[in-house]
Amino acid sequence: MDYNRFFNDKLEALKREGRYRIFANLARNAGRFPLAQNYGDSGPREITVWCSNDYLGMGQHPAVIEAMTQAVEKFGCGAGGTRNISGSSHPVMVLERELADLHGKPAALVFTSGYVANQASLCTLAAMLPGCIVFSDALNHASMIEGIRYSRAAKAIFRHNDPAHLDSLLSNADPALPKIVAFESVYSMDGDISPIAEICDVAERHGALTYLDEVHAVGLYGPRGGGIAEKRGLMERIDVINGTLAKAFGVLGGYIASSREIADTIRSYSSAFIFTTALPPAVAAGALVSVRHLKNSGNERAIHQERAATLKKRLRQSGLPVMPSQSHIVPVLVGDPVRCKQVTDILLDNYGIYIQPINYPTVPRGTERLRITPAPYHTDAMMDDLVSALSEIWSRLEIPCAA
């Protein structure tokens, strides 16, 4: 078999569909977020980034940079091993206590990414509970789906954000069997927010454990940045909260917060946790400062929400097809993978604006879109440039304006 030819054919199929992804060669400018250098064929060029998950710009906050710099000088660069073999550095241990406090839980466990935290935790819990059935929202993240799949537990998919359908599925399950209800707070592609209280009502009636992914909400919502569950006063009703350190907190890593028994079980039984090198102490130190800062400062959150609301309003006023969103995420519908890539190519090449096209399988076919994430540091002038550029491109490519 010609293996390279086989794989090349698969890649060509992606290109024909307009779904082949190309990495942007970017270098962020510390202290000048959201500006960055794009290293294209003609050399570096300054651009404005409109799709970063560093939602609050904390990745370039002076206190975070200082904490990481000092930690590198004090501890060195690497973790030195897994958590069980020399990798449990003091900054990681302190960070776990800080994250447990953030979510009002007895314990927290830090992973190398939010993806790994989801995959490892759901896999371990569902596999260990005898006869467990996992009830998963239809639009859950790939990391959650993978964790459930690898657990080999029985699963049932409930319609997106539909507590009534969840209740129906749970009612048909054996009441004696253990159950997990897994869902997200903010869904990152549409920007909608789940009915957490109603889902908890259903889960509690049926004796199910609740697992909530808050990766697109931690740092951004709630009085101390604990997420949507904190904002709505519901954290105590969630058994396991999953979060990330790589979005609003601006660094790297993921975590879960839960009871001591659940966290210790995952720590003790999860292969993905046991056999993975720990988060480096400098990364943990930066995340720790970021979490502490956002616990005590609501200024970044307030400006962030204003910037998102302002951009949505201005895009709609310009007739652009902004999709409904309850959160800080601003999706603009294109509806075709080839055109979606054309739009973003023109934005980057002609206007110095970087937005990554979002195509299938990240979103369903026919709903290809731009996913715009305004930050506190996007100015009115930057918004003027973005709205003007999009309006010109929409007209040029004759893209429909109805979302």
C-alpha positions in Angstrom: 0.0 0.0 0.0 1.2 3.5 -0.8 0.6 5.0 2.6 1.7 8.6 1.7 -0.6 8.6 -1.3 -3.5 7.4 0.8 -3.0 10.2 3.3 -2.4 12.7 0.6 -5.8 11.8 -1.0 -7.5 12.4 2.4 -5.8 15.8 2.7 -6.9 16.7 -0.9 -10.5 15.8 0.0 -10.4 18.3 2.9 -9.0 20.9 0.5 -11.7 20.3 -2.1 -14.4 20.8 0.7 -12.7 24.0 1.9 -12.0 22.4 5.3 -8.2 22.2 5.2 -6.8 24.2 8.0 -3.7 26.4 7.7 -1.9 27.6 10.8 -1.3 31.4 11.1 2.4 32.1 11.9 1.8 34.6 14.7 3.9 36.3 17.4 1.9 38.1 20.0 3.2 41.5 21.1 3.5 41.5 24.9 1.9 44.6 26.3 0.1 45.4 23.0 -2.7 42.8 23.0 -4.6 42.2 20.7 -1.9 43.2 18.2 0.5 40.6 16.8 3.0 40.0 14.1 2.0 37.7 11.3 5.0 36.0 9.7 3.8 35.6 6.1 5.7 35.0 2.9 6.6 38.7 2.6 7.9 38.9 6.2 6.4 40.0 9.5 3.3 42.3 9.4 1.4 43.8 12.3 -2.2 42.5 12.5 -5.2 42.7 14.9 -6.3 39.4 16.4 -10.1 39.0 16.8 -10.4 35.3 17.6 -8.2 34.8 20.7 -9.4 32.7 23.6 -7.2 34.8 25.8 -10.5 36.5 26.5 -9.3 39.1 29.0 -5.7 39.5 27.8 -4.4 38.0 31.1 -1.7 36.2 29.1 0.1 39.5 28.9 -0.9 41.0 32.2 2.3 42.4 33.9 1.7 40.6 37.1 1.3 37.2 35.3 4.4 37.8 33.3 6.4 38.8 36.4 5.2 35.7 38.3 6.2 33.4 35.6 9.6 35.1 35.1 10.3 34.9 38.8 9.2 31.2 38.9 11.5 30.2 36.0 14.4 31.8 37.8 13.5 30.1 41.1 12.3 26.6 39.9 13.6 26.2 36.4 11.5 25.5 33.3 10.2 21.9 33.4 8.1 20.0 35.9 10.6 17.2 36.2 8.1 14.4 36.1 4.6 13.2 36.6 2.7 14.3 39.7 3.6 11.0 41.3 7.3 11.2 40.4 8.7 14.5 41.5 6.3 16.7 39.4 4.0 17.9 42.3 5.7 21.3 42.6 4.6 23.7 45.4 3.0 26.2 42.9 0.8 23.5 41.5 -0.3 22.4 45.0 -1.1 26.1 45.9 -2.9 26.5 42.6 -5.2 23.6 43.3 -6.2 25.0 46.7 -6.9 28.4 45.0 -9.1 26.7 42.3 -11.0 24.7 44.9 -11.7 27.9 46.8 -12.8 29.6 43.5 -15.5 27.0 43.0 -16.4 26.5 46.7 -15.3 22.9 46.5 -13.2 20.8 49.0 -10.6 19.9 46.3 -9.3 20.6 42.8 -7.0 18.7 40.5 -4.8 20.3 37.8 -4.2 18.8 34.4 -2.1 19.8 31.4 -5.2 21.0 29.5 -8.9 21.4 29.8 -9.3 18.7 27.1 -7.3 16.2 29.2 -9.2 17.2 32.3 -12.5 16.4 30.6 -11.3 13.2 28.9 -9.6 11.8 32.0 -12.3 12.7 34.5 -15.3 11.6 32.6 -13.6 8.4 31.5 -12.5 7.5 35.0 -15.8 8.3 36.7 -18.0 6.6 34.2 -15.7 3.5 34.0 -15.5 3.0 37.7 -19.2 3.4 38.6 -20.8 -0.1 38.1 -23.4 0.0 35.3 -23.0 3.8 34.9 -25.1 5.6 32.3 -23.8 9.0 31.1 -26.4 11.5 29.8 -24.6 13.9 27.5 -25.8 17.2 25.9 -25.9 16.8 22.1 -23.4 19.7 21.7 -20.9 18.7 24.3 -17.2 19.3 23.5 -15.1 16.6 21.8 -13.1 16.1 25.0 -16.3 15.2 26.9 -17.5 12.9 24.1 -14.1 11.2 24.0 -14.0 10.7 27.7 -17.4 9.1 27.7 -16.6 6.9 24.7 -13.3 5.7 26.3 -15.1 4.8 29.5 -17.2 2.2 27.6 -20.1 3.2 29.8 -23.7 3.3 28.4 -24.6 6.7 27.2 -27.7 8.7 26.2 -27.7 12.0 24.3 -30.2 14.6 25.3 -31.3 17.4 23.0 -29.2 20.5 23.4 -30.2 22.5 26.5 -33.4 20.5 26.8 -34.1 19.5 30.5 -37.4 18.0 29.5 -35.8 15.5 27.1 -33.1 14.8 29.7 -35.9 14.0 32.3 -37.6 11.7 29.8 -34.3 9.8 29.2 -33.5 9.5 32.9 -37.1 8.3 33.6 -36.6 5.4 31.2 -33.3 4.3 32.9 -33.0 1.8 35.7 -33.3 3.9 38.9 -30.8 1.6 40.6 -27.9 2.4 38.2 -25.4 5.2 38.8 -25.8 8.1 36.4 -23.8 11.2 35.3 -25.3 14.2 33.6 -22.5 16.0 31.6 -23.0 19.4 30.0 -21.4 22.8 29.5 -22.3 26.3 30.7 -21.2 28.4 27.7 -21.2 26.6 24.4 -18.2 28.1 22.6 -19.4 28.1 18.9 -22.9 29.5 19.3 -22.3 31.4 22.5 -25.5 30.1 24.2 -25.8 29.3 27.9 -27.3 26.2 29.4 -30.2 26.2 31.9 -28.0 24.9 34.7 -30.7 25.1 37.5 -33.3 23.2 35.4 -30.7 20.5 34.5 -29.7 20.2 38.1 -33.4 19.9 39.1 -33.7 16.9 36.7 -30.5 15.3 37.7 -31.3 15.6 41.4 -34.7 14.0 41.0 -33.0 11.0 39.4 -30.0 10.8 41.7 -27.5 11.6 39.0 -24.1 13.1 39.5 -23.7 16.5 37.7 -20.6 17.3 35.6 -20.3 20.9 34.3 -17.7 22.1 31.8 -17.1 25.9 32.5 -14.1 26.4 30.3 -15.6 29.3 28.4 -17.0 30.9 31.6 -14.4 30.7 34.3 -12.7 34.0 34.9 -15.5 35.7 32.9 -18.7 35.4 34.9 -19.6 35.5 38.6 -18.4 37.9 41.3 -15.0 36.2 41.6 -14.8 34.6 38.1 -16.2 31.2 39.1 -18.3 30.9 36.0 -22.0 30.8 35.1 -22.7 28.5 38.1 -21.2 31.1 40.5 -23.1 33.9 38.7 -26.4 32.1 39.2 -25.6 30.8 42.7 -25.6 27.2 41.7 -22.0 26.0 42.4 -23.0 23.8 45.4 -25.5 21.9 43.1 -22.7 20.8 40.7 -20.7 17.7 41.7 -17.8 18.3 39.3 -16.8 21.5 37.7 -14.3 21.5 34.8 -12.3 24.6 34.0 -9.3 25.8 32.0 -6.3 28.0 32.8 -5.7 28.7 29.1 -8.6 31.0 28.2 -9.7 33.8 30.6 -6.8 33.1 32.9 -4.4 33.4 30.0 -1.9 30.7 30.7 -2.1 26.9 30.2 -3.7 23.9 31.8 -7.0 22.5 32.9 -8.6 21.4 36.1 -11.6 19.9 37.9 -13.1 21.0 41.2 -15.1 18.6 43.3 -15.4 16.6 46.5 -12.2 15.3 47.9 -13.3 11.7 47.2 -14.0 12.4 43.5 -10.7 14.4 43.0 -8.7 11.7 44.8 -10.3 8.9 42.8 -9.4 10.6 39.5 -5.9 11.3 40.8 -5.5 7.7 41.9 -7.1 5.9 39.0 -6.9 8.0 35.8 -4.1 6.8 33.5 -4.2 10.2 31.6 -3.4 11.9 34.9 -1.0 9.3 36.4 1.3 9.0 33.3 1.4 12.7 32.1 4.1 15.1 33.1 2.9 17.7 35.5 2.2 21.3 34.7 5.6 23.2 35.0 5.9 25.3 38.2 6.3 28.6 36.2 3.0 28.0 34.4 1.2 27.2 37.6 2.7 30.3 39.2 1.4 32.5 36.4 -2.0 30.8 36.5 -2.2 31.3 40.3 -1.6 35.1 40.0 -4.2 35.3 37.2 -6.8 33.4 39.2 -6.2 35.5 42.3 -6.3 38.8 40.3 -9.6 37.9 38.7 -11.1 36.8 42.0 -10.6 40.4 43.3 -11.1 42.4 40.1 -14.3 42.7 38.2 -13.1 45.5 36.0 -11.8 43.2 33.2 -15.1 41.3 33.2 -17.2 44.5 33.0 -15.3 45.9 30.1 -15.3 42.6 28.3 -19.0 42.3 28.5 -19.4 45.9 27.2 -17.1 45.3 24.3 -18.9 42.1 23.3 -22.3 43.8 23.5 -21.1 46.8 21.5 -19.6 44.7 18.7 -22.8 42.7 18.4 -24.8 45.8 18.1 -22.5 47.4 15.6 -22.4 44.3 13.4 -26.2 44.0 13.4 -26.6 47.7 12.6 -24.4 47.1 9.5 -26.7 44.3 8.4 -24.2 41.5 9.0 -25.6 38.1 10.0 -24.7 37.9 13.7 -26.0 34.6 15.1 -27.9 34.7 18.5 -25.5 34.6 21.4 -26.1 35.0 25.1 -22.4 35.3 26.0 -19.2 37.1 25.0 -18.8 35.0 21.9 -19.9 36.7 18.6 -20.6 34.3 15.8 -21.2 35.6 12.3 -22.8 33.2 9.9 -21.2 32.5 6.4 -22.8 29.2 5.7 -20.3 27.8 3.3 -16.8 26.4 4.0 -15.1 27.8 0.9 -16.5 31.3 1.3 -15.7 31.2 5.0 -12.1 30.6 4.2 -12.2 33.3 1.5 -13.5 35.8 4.0 -10.8 35.2 6.5 -8.1 35.1 3.8 -9.2 38.5 2.6 -9.4 39.9 6.1 -5.8 38.9 6.8 -4.3 39.7 3.4 -6.1 43.0 2.7 -7.1 44.4 6.1 -4.6 43.0 8.6 -7.3 41.4 10.6 -7.0 37.8 11.8 -10.1 35.6 12.4 -9.9 31.9 12.0 -12.7 30.3 9.9 -14.8 27.8 11.8 -15.9 24.9 9.6 -17.2 21.3 9.9 -16.6 19.2 12.1 -16.3 22.0 14.7 -19.8 23.2 13.6 -22.5 21.5 11.5 -22.2 21.7 7.7 -24.1 24.8 6.4 -23.4 26.8 9.6 -19.7 27.7 8.8 -18.9 31.0 10.5 -16.5 33.5 11.9 -16.2 33.2 15.6 -15.2 36.7 16.9 -14.1 37.2 20.5 -13.8 40.8 21.5 -11.5 41.6 24.4 -11.3 44.5 26.8 -8.4 45.9 24.7 -10.2 46.0 21.4 -10.8 49.7 20.8 -13.6 51.5 19.0 -11.2 52.2 16.2 -10.5 48.5 15.8 -14.2 47.9 15.7 -14.6 50.5 13.0 -12.0 48.7 10.9 -13.5 45.3 11.5 -17.1 46.2 10.7 -16.1 48.2 7.7 -13.9 45.3 6.4 -16.6 42.7 6.9 -19.2 44.9 5.2 -17.0 45.4 2.2 -16.2 41.6 1.9 -19.8 40.6 2.4 -20.8 42.8 -0.5 -17.9 41.7 -2.7 -18.5 38.0 -2.2 -22.4 38.4 -2.2 -22.8 36.5 1.0 -26.4 36.5 2.4 -26.9 38.8 5.3 -29.7 36.8 7.1 -28.4 34.8 10.1 
